[in-house]
Amino acid sequence: MSATLDLMLAAPFWVAVLRIATPLILGTLGVLLCERAGVLNLGIEGIMVAGAFAGWVTVYQGGGLWTGVAVAALTGAAFGLLHGLLTVSFSLSQHVAGLGITLLATSLASFAYRVSFPKVDSPPTIQPFAPMDWLPLPVLDAQTPLTMLALLLVPLVGWGLYRTPLGLAVRMVGENPAAAEGQGLDVARLRYGAIVAGSALMGVAGAFLTLSAFNAFYFNMVNGRGWVCVALVVFASWRPGKALLGALLFAFFDALQLRLQQAGGGAFGVELPYQVYLMLPYAMAIVALVVMARRAAYPQALMKPYRKGER
């Protein structure tokens, strides 16, 4: 038991927690923006894959690291624009459109990789973001600039949604688009903007994996993180601060199961099959989701298409 506690109190453990949480924070904020405007974006999984590849290949071709981040954001925004066209302009099913975006983005990234590197057995590597060891703060000094960006975006998104007229307008079209239109707001434009901005954050979340966490692009490297982000938005009751808490909670259990497998000896002295450790973060996420979802106040117009002039 003491060994497990010592493991959880060690600085390297919390470094790992924050590193695992970073793409979840960025992705969850992206989904939150879309859903606050009333649009479910299940394209996040594919958008993260496309962002991971676009950012990595940009740096591999000679671009700077921040240029790679920008290209990943633009890639995500482009897929967000397509999602907006399907769900806002054409009023198609948001579930089907989102899953279609995931399949399309994942397939395009795979195709582009095969075309760009037809004779490569292992993916080429790049020089990723370096840790900010100049920062005089424990744990944070072992993180990269993208982690700091993710942490700074949490209060920024919260301030934008709850303290600005634009944020009020976005929340209004997610609650009652007919009333928003009655106030002279362009519902379609606001939803498009929220989807594009949210999808750009999803692309950056994917870029973190190739430009910071790792130094190459691997198939299946996103590994379901997008779906976790969708669940974390519900856990967070569509609030950025709670989204940060949810991402850290999931990352805590994910880092814990990795450390317990490496250390051996089991959790608190109890030997368990390694499959239990793999299941641990997802099981805890489901429990937390069930508890929080019962009290969650979701946007009333979420997943409901709106046509101009409807009442």
MIVEX-293374 format. One record per residue (C-alpha): residue number from 1; residue in one letter; x, y, z. Coordinates in steps of 0.02 Angstrom, whole numbers, always signed. Layout:
N
resi; resn; xx; yy; zz
NUM; A; X; Y; Z
...
//
This chain:
311
resi; resn; xx; yy; zz
1; M; +0; +0; +0
2; S; +139; +122; +46
3; A; +226; +84; -119
4; T; +70; +133; -216
5; L; +51; +293; -116
6; D; +234; +335; -143
7; L; +209; +307; -328
8; M; +60; +427; -333
9; L; +152; +560; -233
10; A; +306; +559; -345
11; A; +330; +706; -465
12; P; +357; +595; -620
13; F; +184; +521; -593
14; W; +101; +692; -602
15; V; +208; +738; -751
16; A; +133; +587; -839
17; V; -43; +633; -782
18; L; -30; +807; -858
19; R; +46; +740; -1018
20; I; -93; +612; -1040
21; A; -225; +743; -1000
22; T; -166; +872; -1127
23; P; -246; +801; -1286
24; L; -403; +762; -1184
25; I; -414; +943; -1126
26; L; -396; +1011; -1303
27; G; -516; +884; -1378
28; T; -646; +907; -1241
29; L; -644; +1096; -1263
30; G; -669; +1069; -1449
31; V; -820; +956; -1423
32; L; -887; +1075; -1291
33; L; -886; +1222; -1412
34; C; -979; +1123; -1543
35; E; -1110; +1057; -1423
36; R; -1136; +1225; -1339
37; A; -1195; +1284; -1510
38; G; -1311; +1134; -1523
39; V; -1207; +1023; -1638
40; L; -1140; +851; -1592
41; N; -971; +822; -1675
42; L; -927; +637; -1676
43; G; -794; +673; -1806
44; I; -669; +710; -1667
45; E; -583; +540; -1677
46; G; -544; +560; -1862
47; I; -504; +745; -1846
48; M; -375; +705; -1713
49; V; -295; +575; -1828
50; A; -292; +699; -1972
51; G; -221; +836; -1861
52; A; -87; +719; -1795
53; F; -32; +673; -1970
54; A; -44; +849; -2044
55; G; +58; +928; -1904
56; W; +190; +791; -1908
57; V; +213; +788; -2097
58; T; +226; +978; -2101
59; V; +371; +974; -1978
60; Y; +450; +826; -2068
61; Q; +447; +926; -2231
62; G; +544; +1067; -2149
63; G; +411; +1174; -2067
64; G; +426; +1238; -1889
65; L; +340; +1156; -1743
66; W; +216; +1297; -1722
67; T; +186; +1294; -1909
68; G; +141; +1110; -1888
69; V; +19; +1156; -1749
70; A; -60; +1289; -1861
71; V; -77; +1166; -2006
72; A; -157; +1038; -1889
73; A; -281; +1171; -1831
74; L; -321; +1218; -2011
75; T; -345; +1034; -2054
76; G; -466; +1014; -1910
77; A; -556; +1174; -1960
78; A; -576; +1109; -2138
79; F; -659; +950; -2078
80; G; -764; +1055; -1959
81; L; -821; +1159; -2107
82; L; -874; +999; -2195
83; H; -965; +941; -2040
84; G; -1054; +1109; -2030
85; L; -1105; +1095; -2213
86; L; -1183; +924; -2182
87; T; -1268; +961; -2016
88; V; -1308; +1147; -2022
89; S; -1338; +1183; -2206
90; F; -1408; +1014; -2257
91; S; -1483; +969; -2086
92; L; -1421; +790; -2097
93; S; -1407; +674; -1947
94; Q; -1269; +737; -1835
95; H; -1227; +560; -1779
96; V; -1207; +494; -1956
97; A; -1115; +648; -2018
98; G; -993; +643; -1873
99; L; -954; +458; -1895
100; G; -934; +489; -2081
101; I; -808; +628; -2046
102; T; -712; +510; -1931
103; L; -703; +376; -2066
104; L; -657; +503; -2201
105; A; -523; +592; -2100
106; T; -444; +430; -2040
107; S; -443; +356; -2215
108; L; -369; +514; -2292
109; A; -231; +519; -2162
110; S; -191; +336; -2194
111; F; -193; +361; -2382
112; A; -82; +516; -2372
113; Y; +42; +423; -2263
114; R; +53; +276; -2383
115; V; +75; +392; -2532
116; S; +205; +501; -2444
117; F; +306; +355; -2374
118; P; +275; +204; -2487
119; K; +435; +110; -2443
120; V; +455; +150; -2259
121; D; +443; +9; -2133
122; S; +444; +120; -1979
123; P; +383; +301; -1976
124; P; +516; +437; -1991
125; T; +545; +540; -1835
126; I; +553; +727; -1803
127; Q; +620; +837; -1664
128; P; +468; +870; -1553
129; F; +435; +1013; -1433
130; A; +562; +1018; -1292
131; P; +509; +1023; -1108
132; M; +504; +1196; -1030
133; D; +643; +1159; -905
134; W; +671; +1347; -883
135; L; +502; +1361; -795
136; P; +526; +1371; -605
137; L; +374; +1263; -567
138; P; +380; +1078; -523
139; V; +288; +961; -642
140; L; +255; +1103; -765
141; D; +440; +1120; -802
142; A; +435; +945; -879
143; Q; +291; +989; -995
144; T; +296; +1061; -1170
145; P; +218; +1225; -1231
146; L; +65; +1135; -1299
147; T; +19; +1080; -1123
148; M; +29; +1259; -1063
149; L; -77; +1310; -1212
150; A; -209; +1182; -1163
151; L; -211; +1242; -982
152; L; -225; +1424; -1034
153; L; -367; +1386; -1155
154; V; -478; +1321; -1015
155; P; -507; +1491; -930
156; L; -502; +1578; -1099
157; V; -642; +1470; -1170
158; G; -740; +1488; -1008
159; W; -721; +1677; -1013
160; G; -772; +1681; -1196
161; L; -928; +1577; -1169
162; Y; -989; +1659; -1008
163; R; -920; +1836; -1010
164; T; -936; +1896; -1190
165; P; -1083; +1937; -1305
166; L; -1017; +1812; -1432
167; G; -1016; +1674; -1302
168; L; -1193; +1718; -1251
169; A; -1247; +1709; -1433
170; V; -1165; +1537; -1454
171; R; -1251; +1471; -1299
172; M; -1415; +1547; -1356
173; V; -1415; +1455; -1523
174; G; -1378; +1296; -1426
175; E; -1526; +1323; -1311
176; N; -1659; +1406; -1418
177; P; -1609; +1445; -1598
178; A; -1783; +1514; -1640
179; A; -1767; +1643; -1501
180; A; -1590; +1683; -1557
181; E; -1651; +1714; -1734
182; G; -1789; +1823; -1664
183; Q; -1653; +1931; -1585
184; G; -1572; +1955; -1755
185; L; -1434; +1824; -1734
186; D; -1377; +1719; -1881
187; V; -1398; +1543; -1812
188; A; -1309; +1457; -1956
189; R; -1159; +1572; -1949
190; L; -1139; +1552; -1761
191; R; -1152; +1363; -1772
192; Y; -1027; +1358; -1915
193; G; -906; +1465; -1814
194; A; -921; +1356; -1660
195; I; -897; +1195; -1760
196; V; -745; +1262; -1854
197; A; -664; +1330; -1695
198; G; -700; +1170; -1599
199; S; -634; +1061; -1739
200; A; -475; +1165; -1748
201; L; -445; +1124; -1564
202; M; -473; +940; -1603
203; G; -340; +951; -1738
204; V; -218; +1029; -1614
205; A; -259; +889; -1490
206; G; -204; +765; -1622
207; A; -48; +866; -1661
208; F; +4; +856; -1478
209; L; +27; +668; -1499
210; T; +149; +683; -1644
211; L; +235; +847; -1601
212; S; +250; +831; -1413
213; A; +203; +663; -1336
214; F; +291; +564; -1474
215; N; +402; +609; -1620
216; A; +319; +512; -1762
217; F; +150; +467; -1834
218; Y; +81; +294; -1794
219; F; -81; +215; -1847
220; N; -204; +196; -1703
221; M; -106; +320; -1597
222; V; -265; +418; -1556
223; N; -333; +255; -1485
224; G; -508; +310; -1437
225; R; -459; +475; -1355
226; G; -589; +565; -1460
227; W; -731; +459; -1390
228; V; -666; +490; -1214
229; C; -677; +678; -1249
230; V; -859; +660; -1301
231; A; -896; +573; -1135
232; L; -797; +702; -1036
233; V; -907; +843; -1102
234; V; -1058; +759; -1023
235; F; -959; +729; -864
236; A; -915; +914; -862
237; S; -1095; +970; -888
238; W; -1034; +1072; -1036
239; R; -922; +1183; -927
240; P; -737; +1212; -967
241; G; -678; +1206; -786
242; K; -759; +1038; -754
243; A; -691; +978; -921
244; L; -516; +1008; -856
245; L; -558; +912; -697
246; G; -629; +766; -797
247; A; -478; +757; -911
248; L; -360; +757; -761
249; L; -464; +623; -674
250; F; -459; +507; -825
251; A; -273; +541; -849
252; F; -242; +503; -665
253; F; -315; +328; -680
254; D; -230; +300; -848
255; A; -60; +348; -778
256; L; -93; +244; -622
257; Q; -130; +86; -720
258; L; +29; +111; -823
259; R; +136; +135; -668
260; L; +58; -14; -578
261; Q; +93; -127; -727
262; Q; +273; -67; -734
263; A; +303; -80; -547
264; G; +218; -248; -520
265; G; +154; -301; -351
266; G; -24; -244; -385
267; A; -125; -98; -320
268; F; -110; -78; -130
269; G; -30; -249; -121
270; V; -168; -341; -217
271; E; -114; -440; -370
272; L; -230; -415; -518
273; P; -225; -469; -702
274; Y; -153; -334; -814
275; Q; -320; -323; -908
276; V; -397; -250; -751
277; Y; -269; -110; -752
278; L; -305; -75; -936
279; M; -490; -67; -897
280; L; -470; +44; -743
281; P; -474; +220; -821
282; Y; -622; +177; -933
283; A; -719; +93; -793
284; M; -693; +244; -681
285; A; -743; +359; -824
286; I; -906; +263; -845
287; V; -943; +273; -659
288; A; -907; +459; -654
289; L; -1010; +486; -811
290; V; -1161; +396; -738
291; V; -1151; +496; -577
292; M; -1128; +666; -661
293; A; -1244; +639; -810
294; R; -1395; +624; -697
295; R; -1372; +804; -644
296; A; -1308; +874; -808
297; A; -1404; +1016; -892
298; Y; -1373; +988; -1076
299; P; -1402; +1119; -1213
300; Q; -1587; +1104; -1258
301; A; -1559; +1117; -1446
302; L; -1417; +990; -1450
303; M; -1430; +873; -1600
304; K; -1586; +963; -1662
305; P; -1568; +1033; -1840
306; Y; -1635; +1208; -1866
307; R; -1700; +1283; -2026
308; K; -1712; +1471; -2043
309; G; -1886; +1534; -2008
310; E; -1940; +1381; -1908
311; R; -2038; +1406; -1747
//
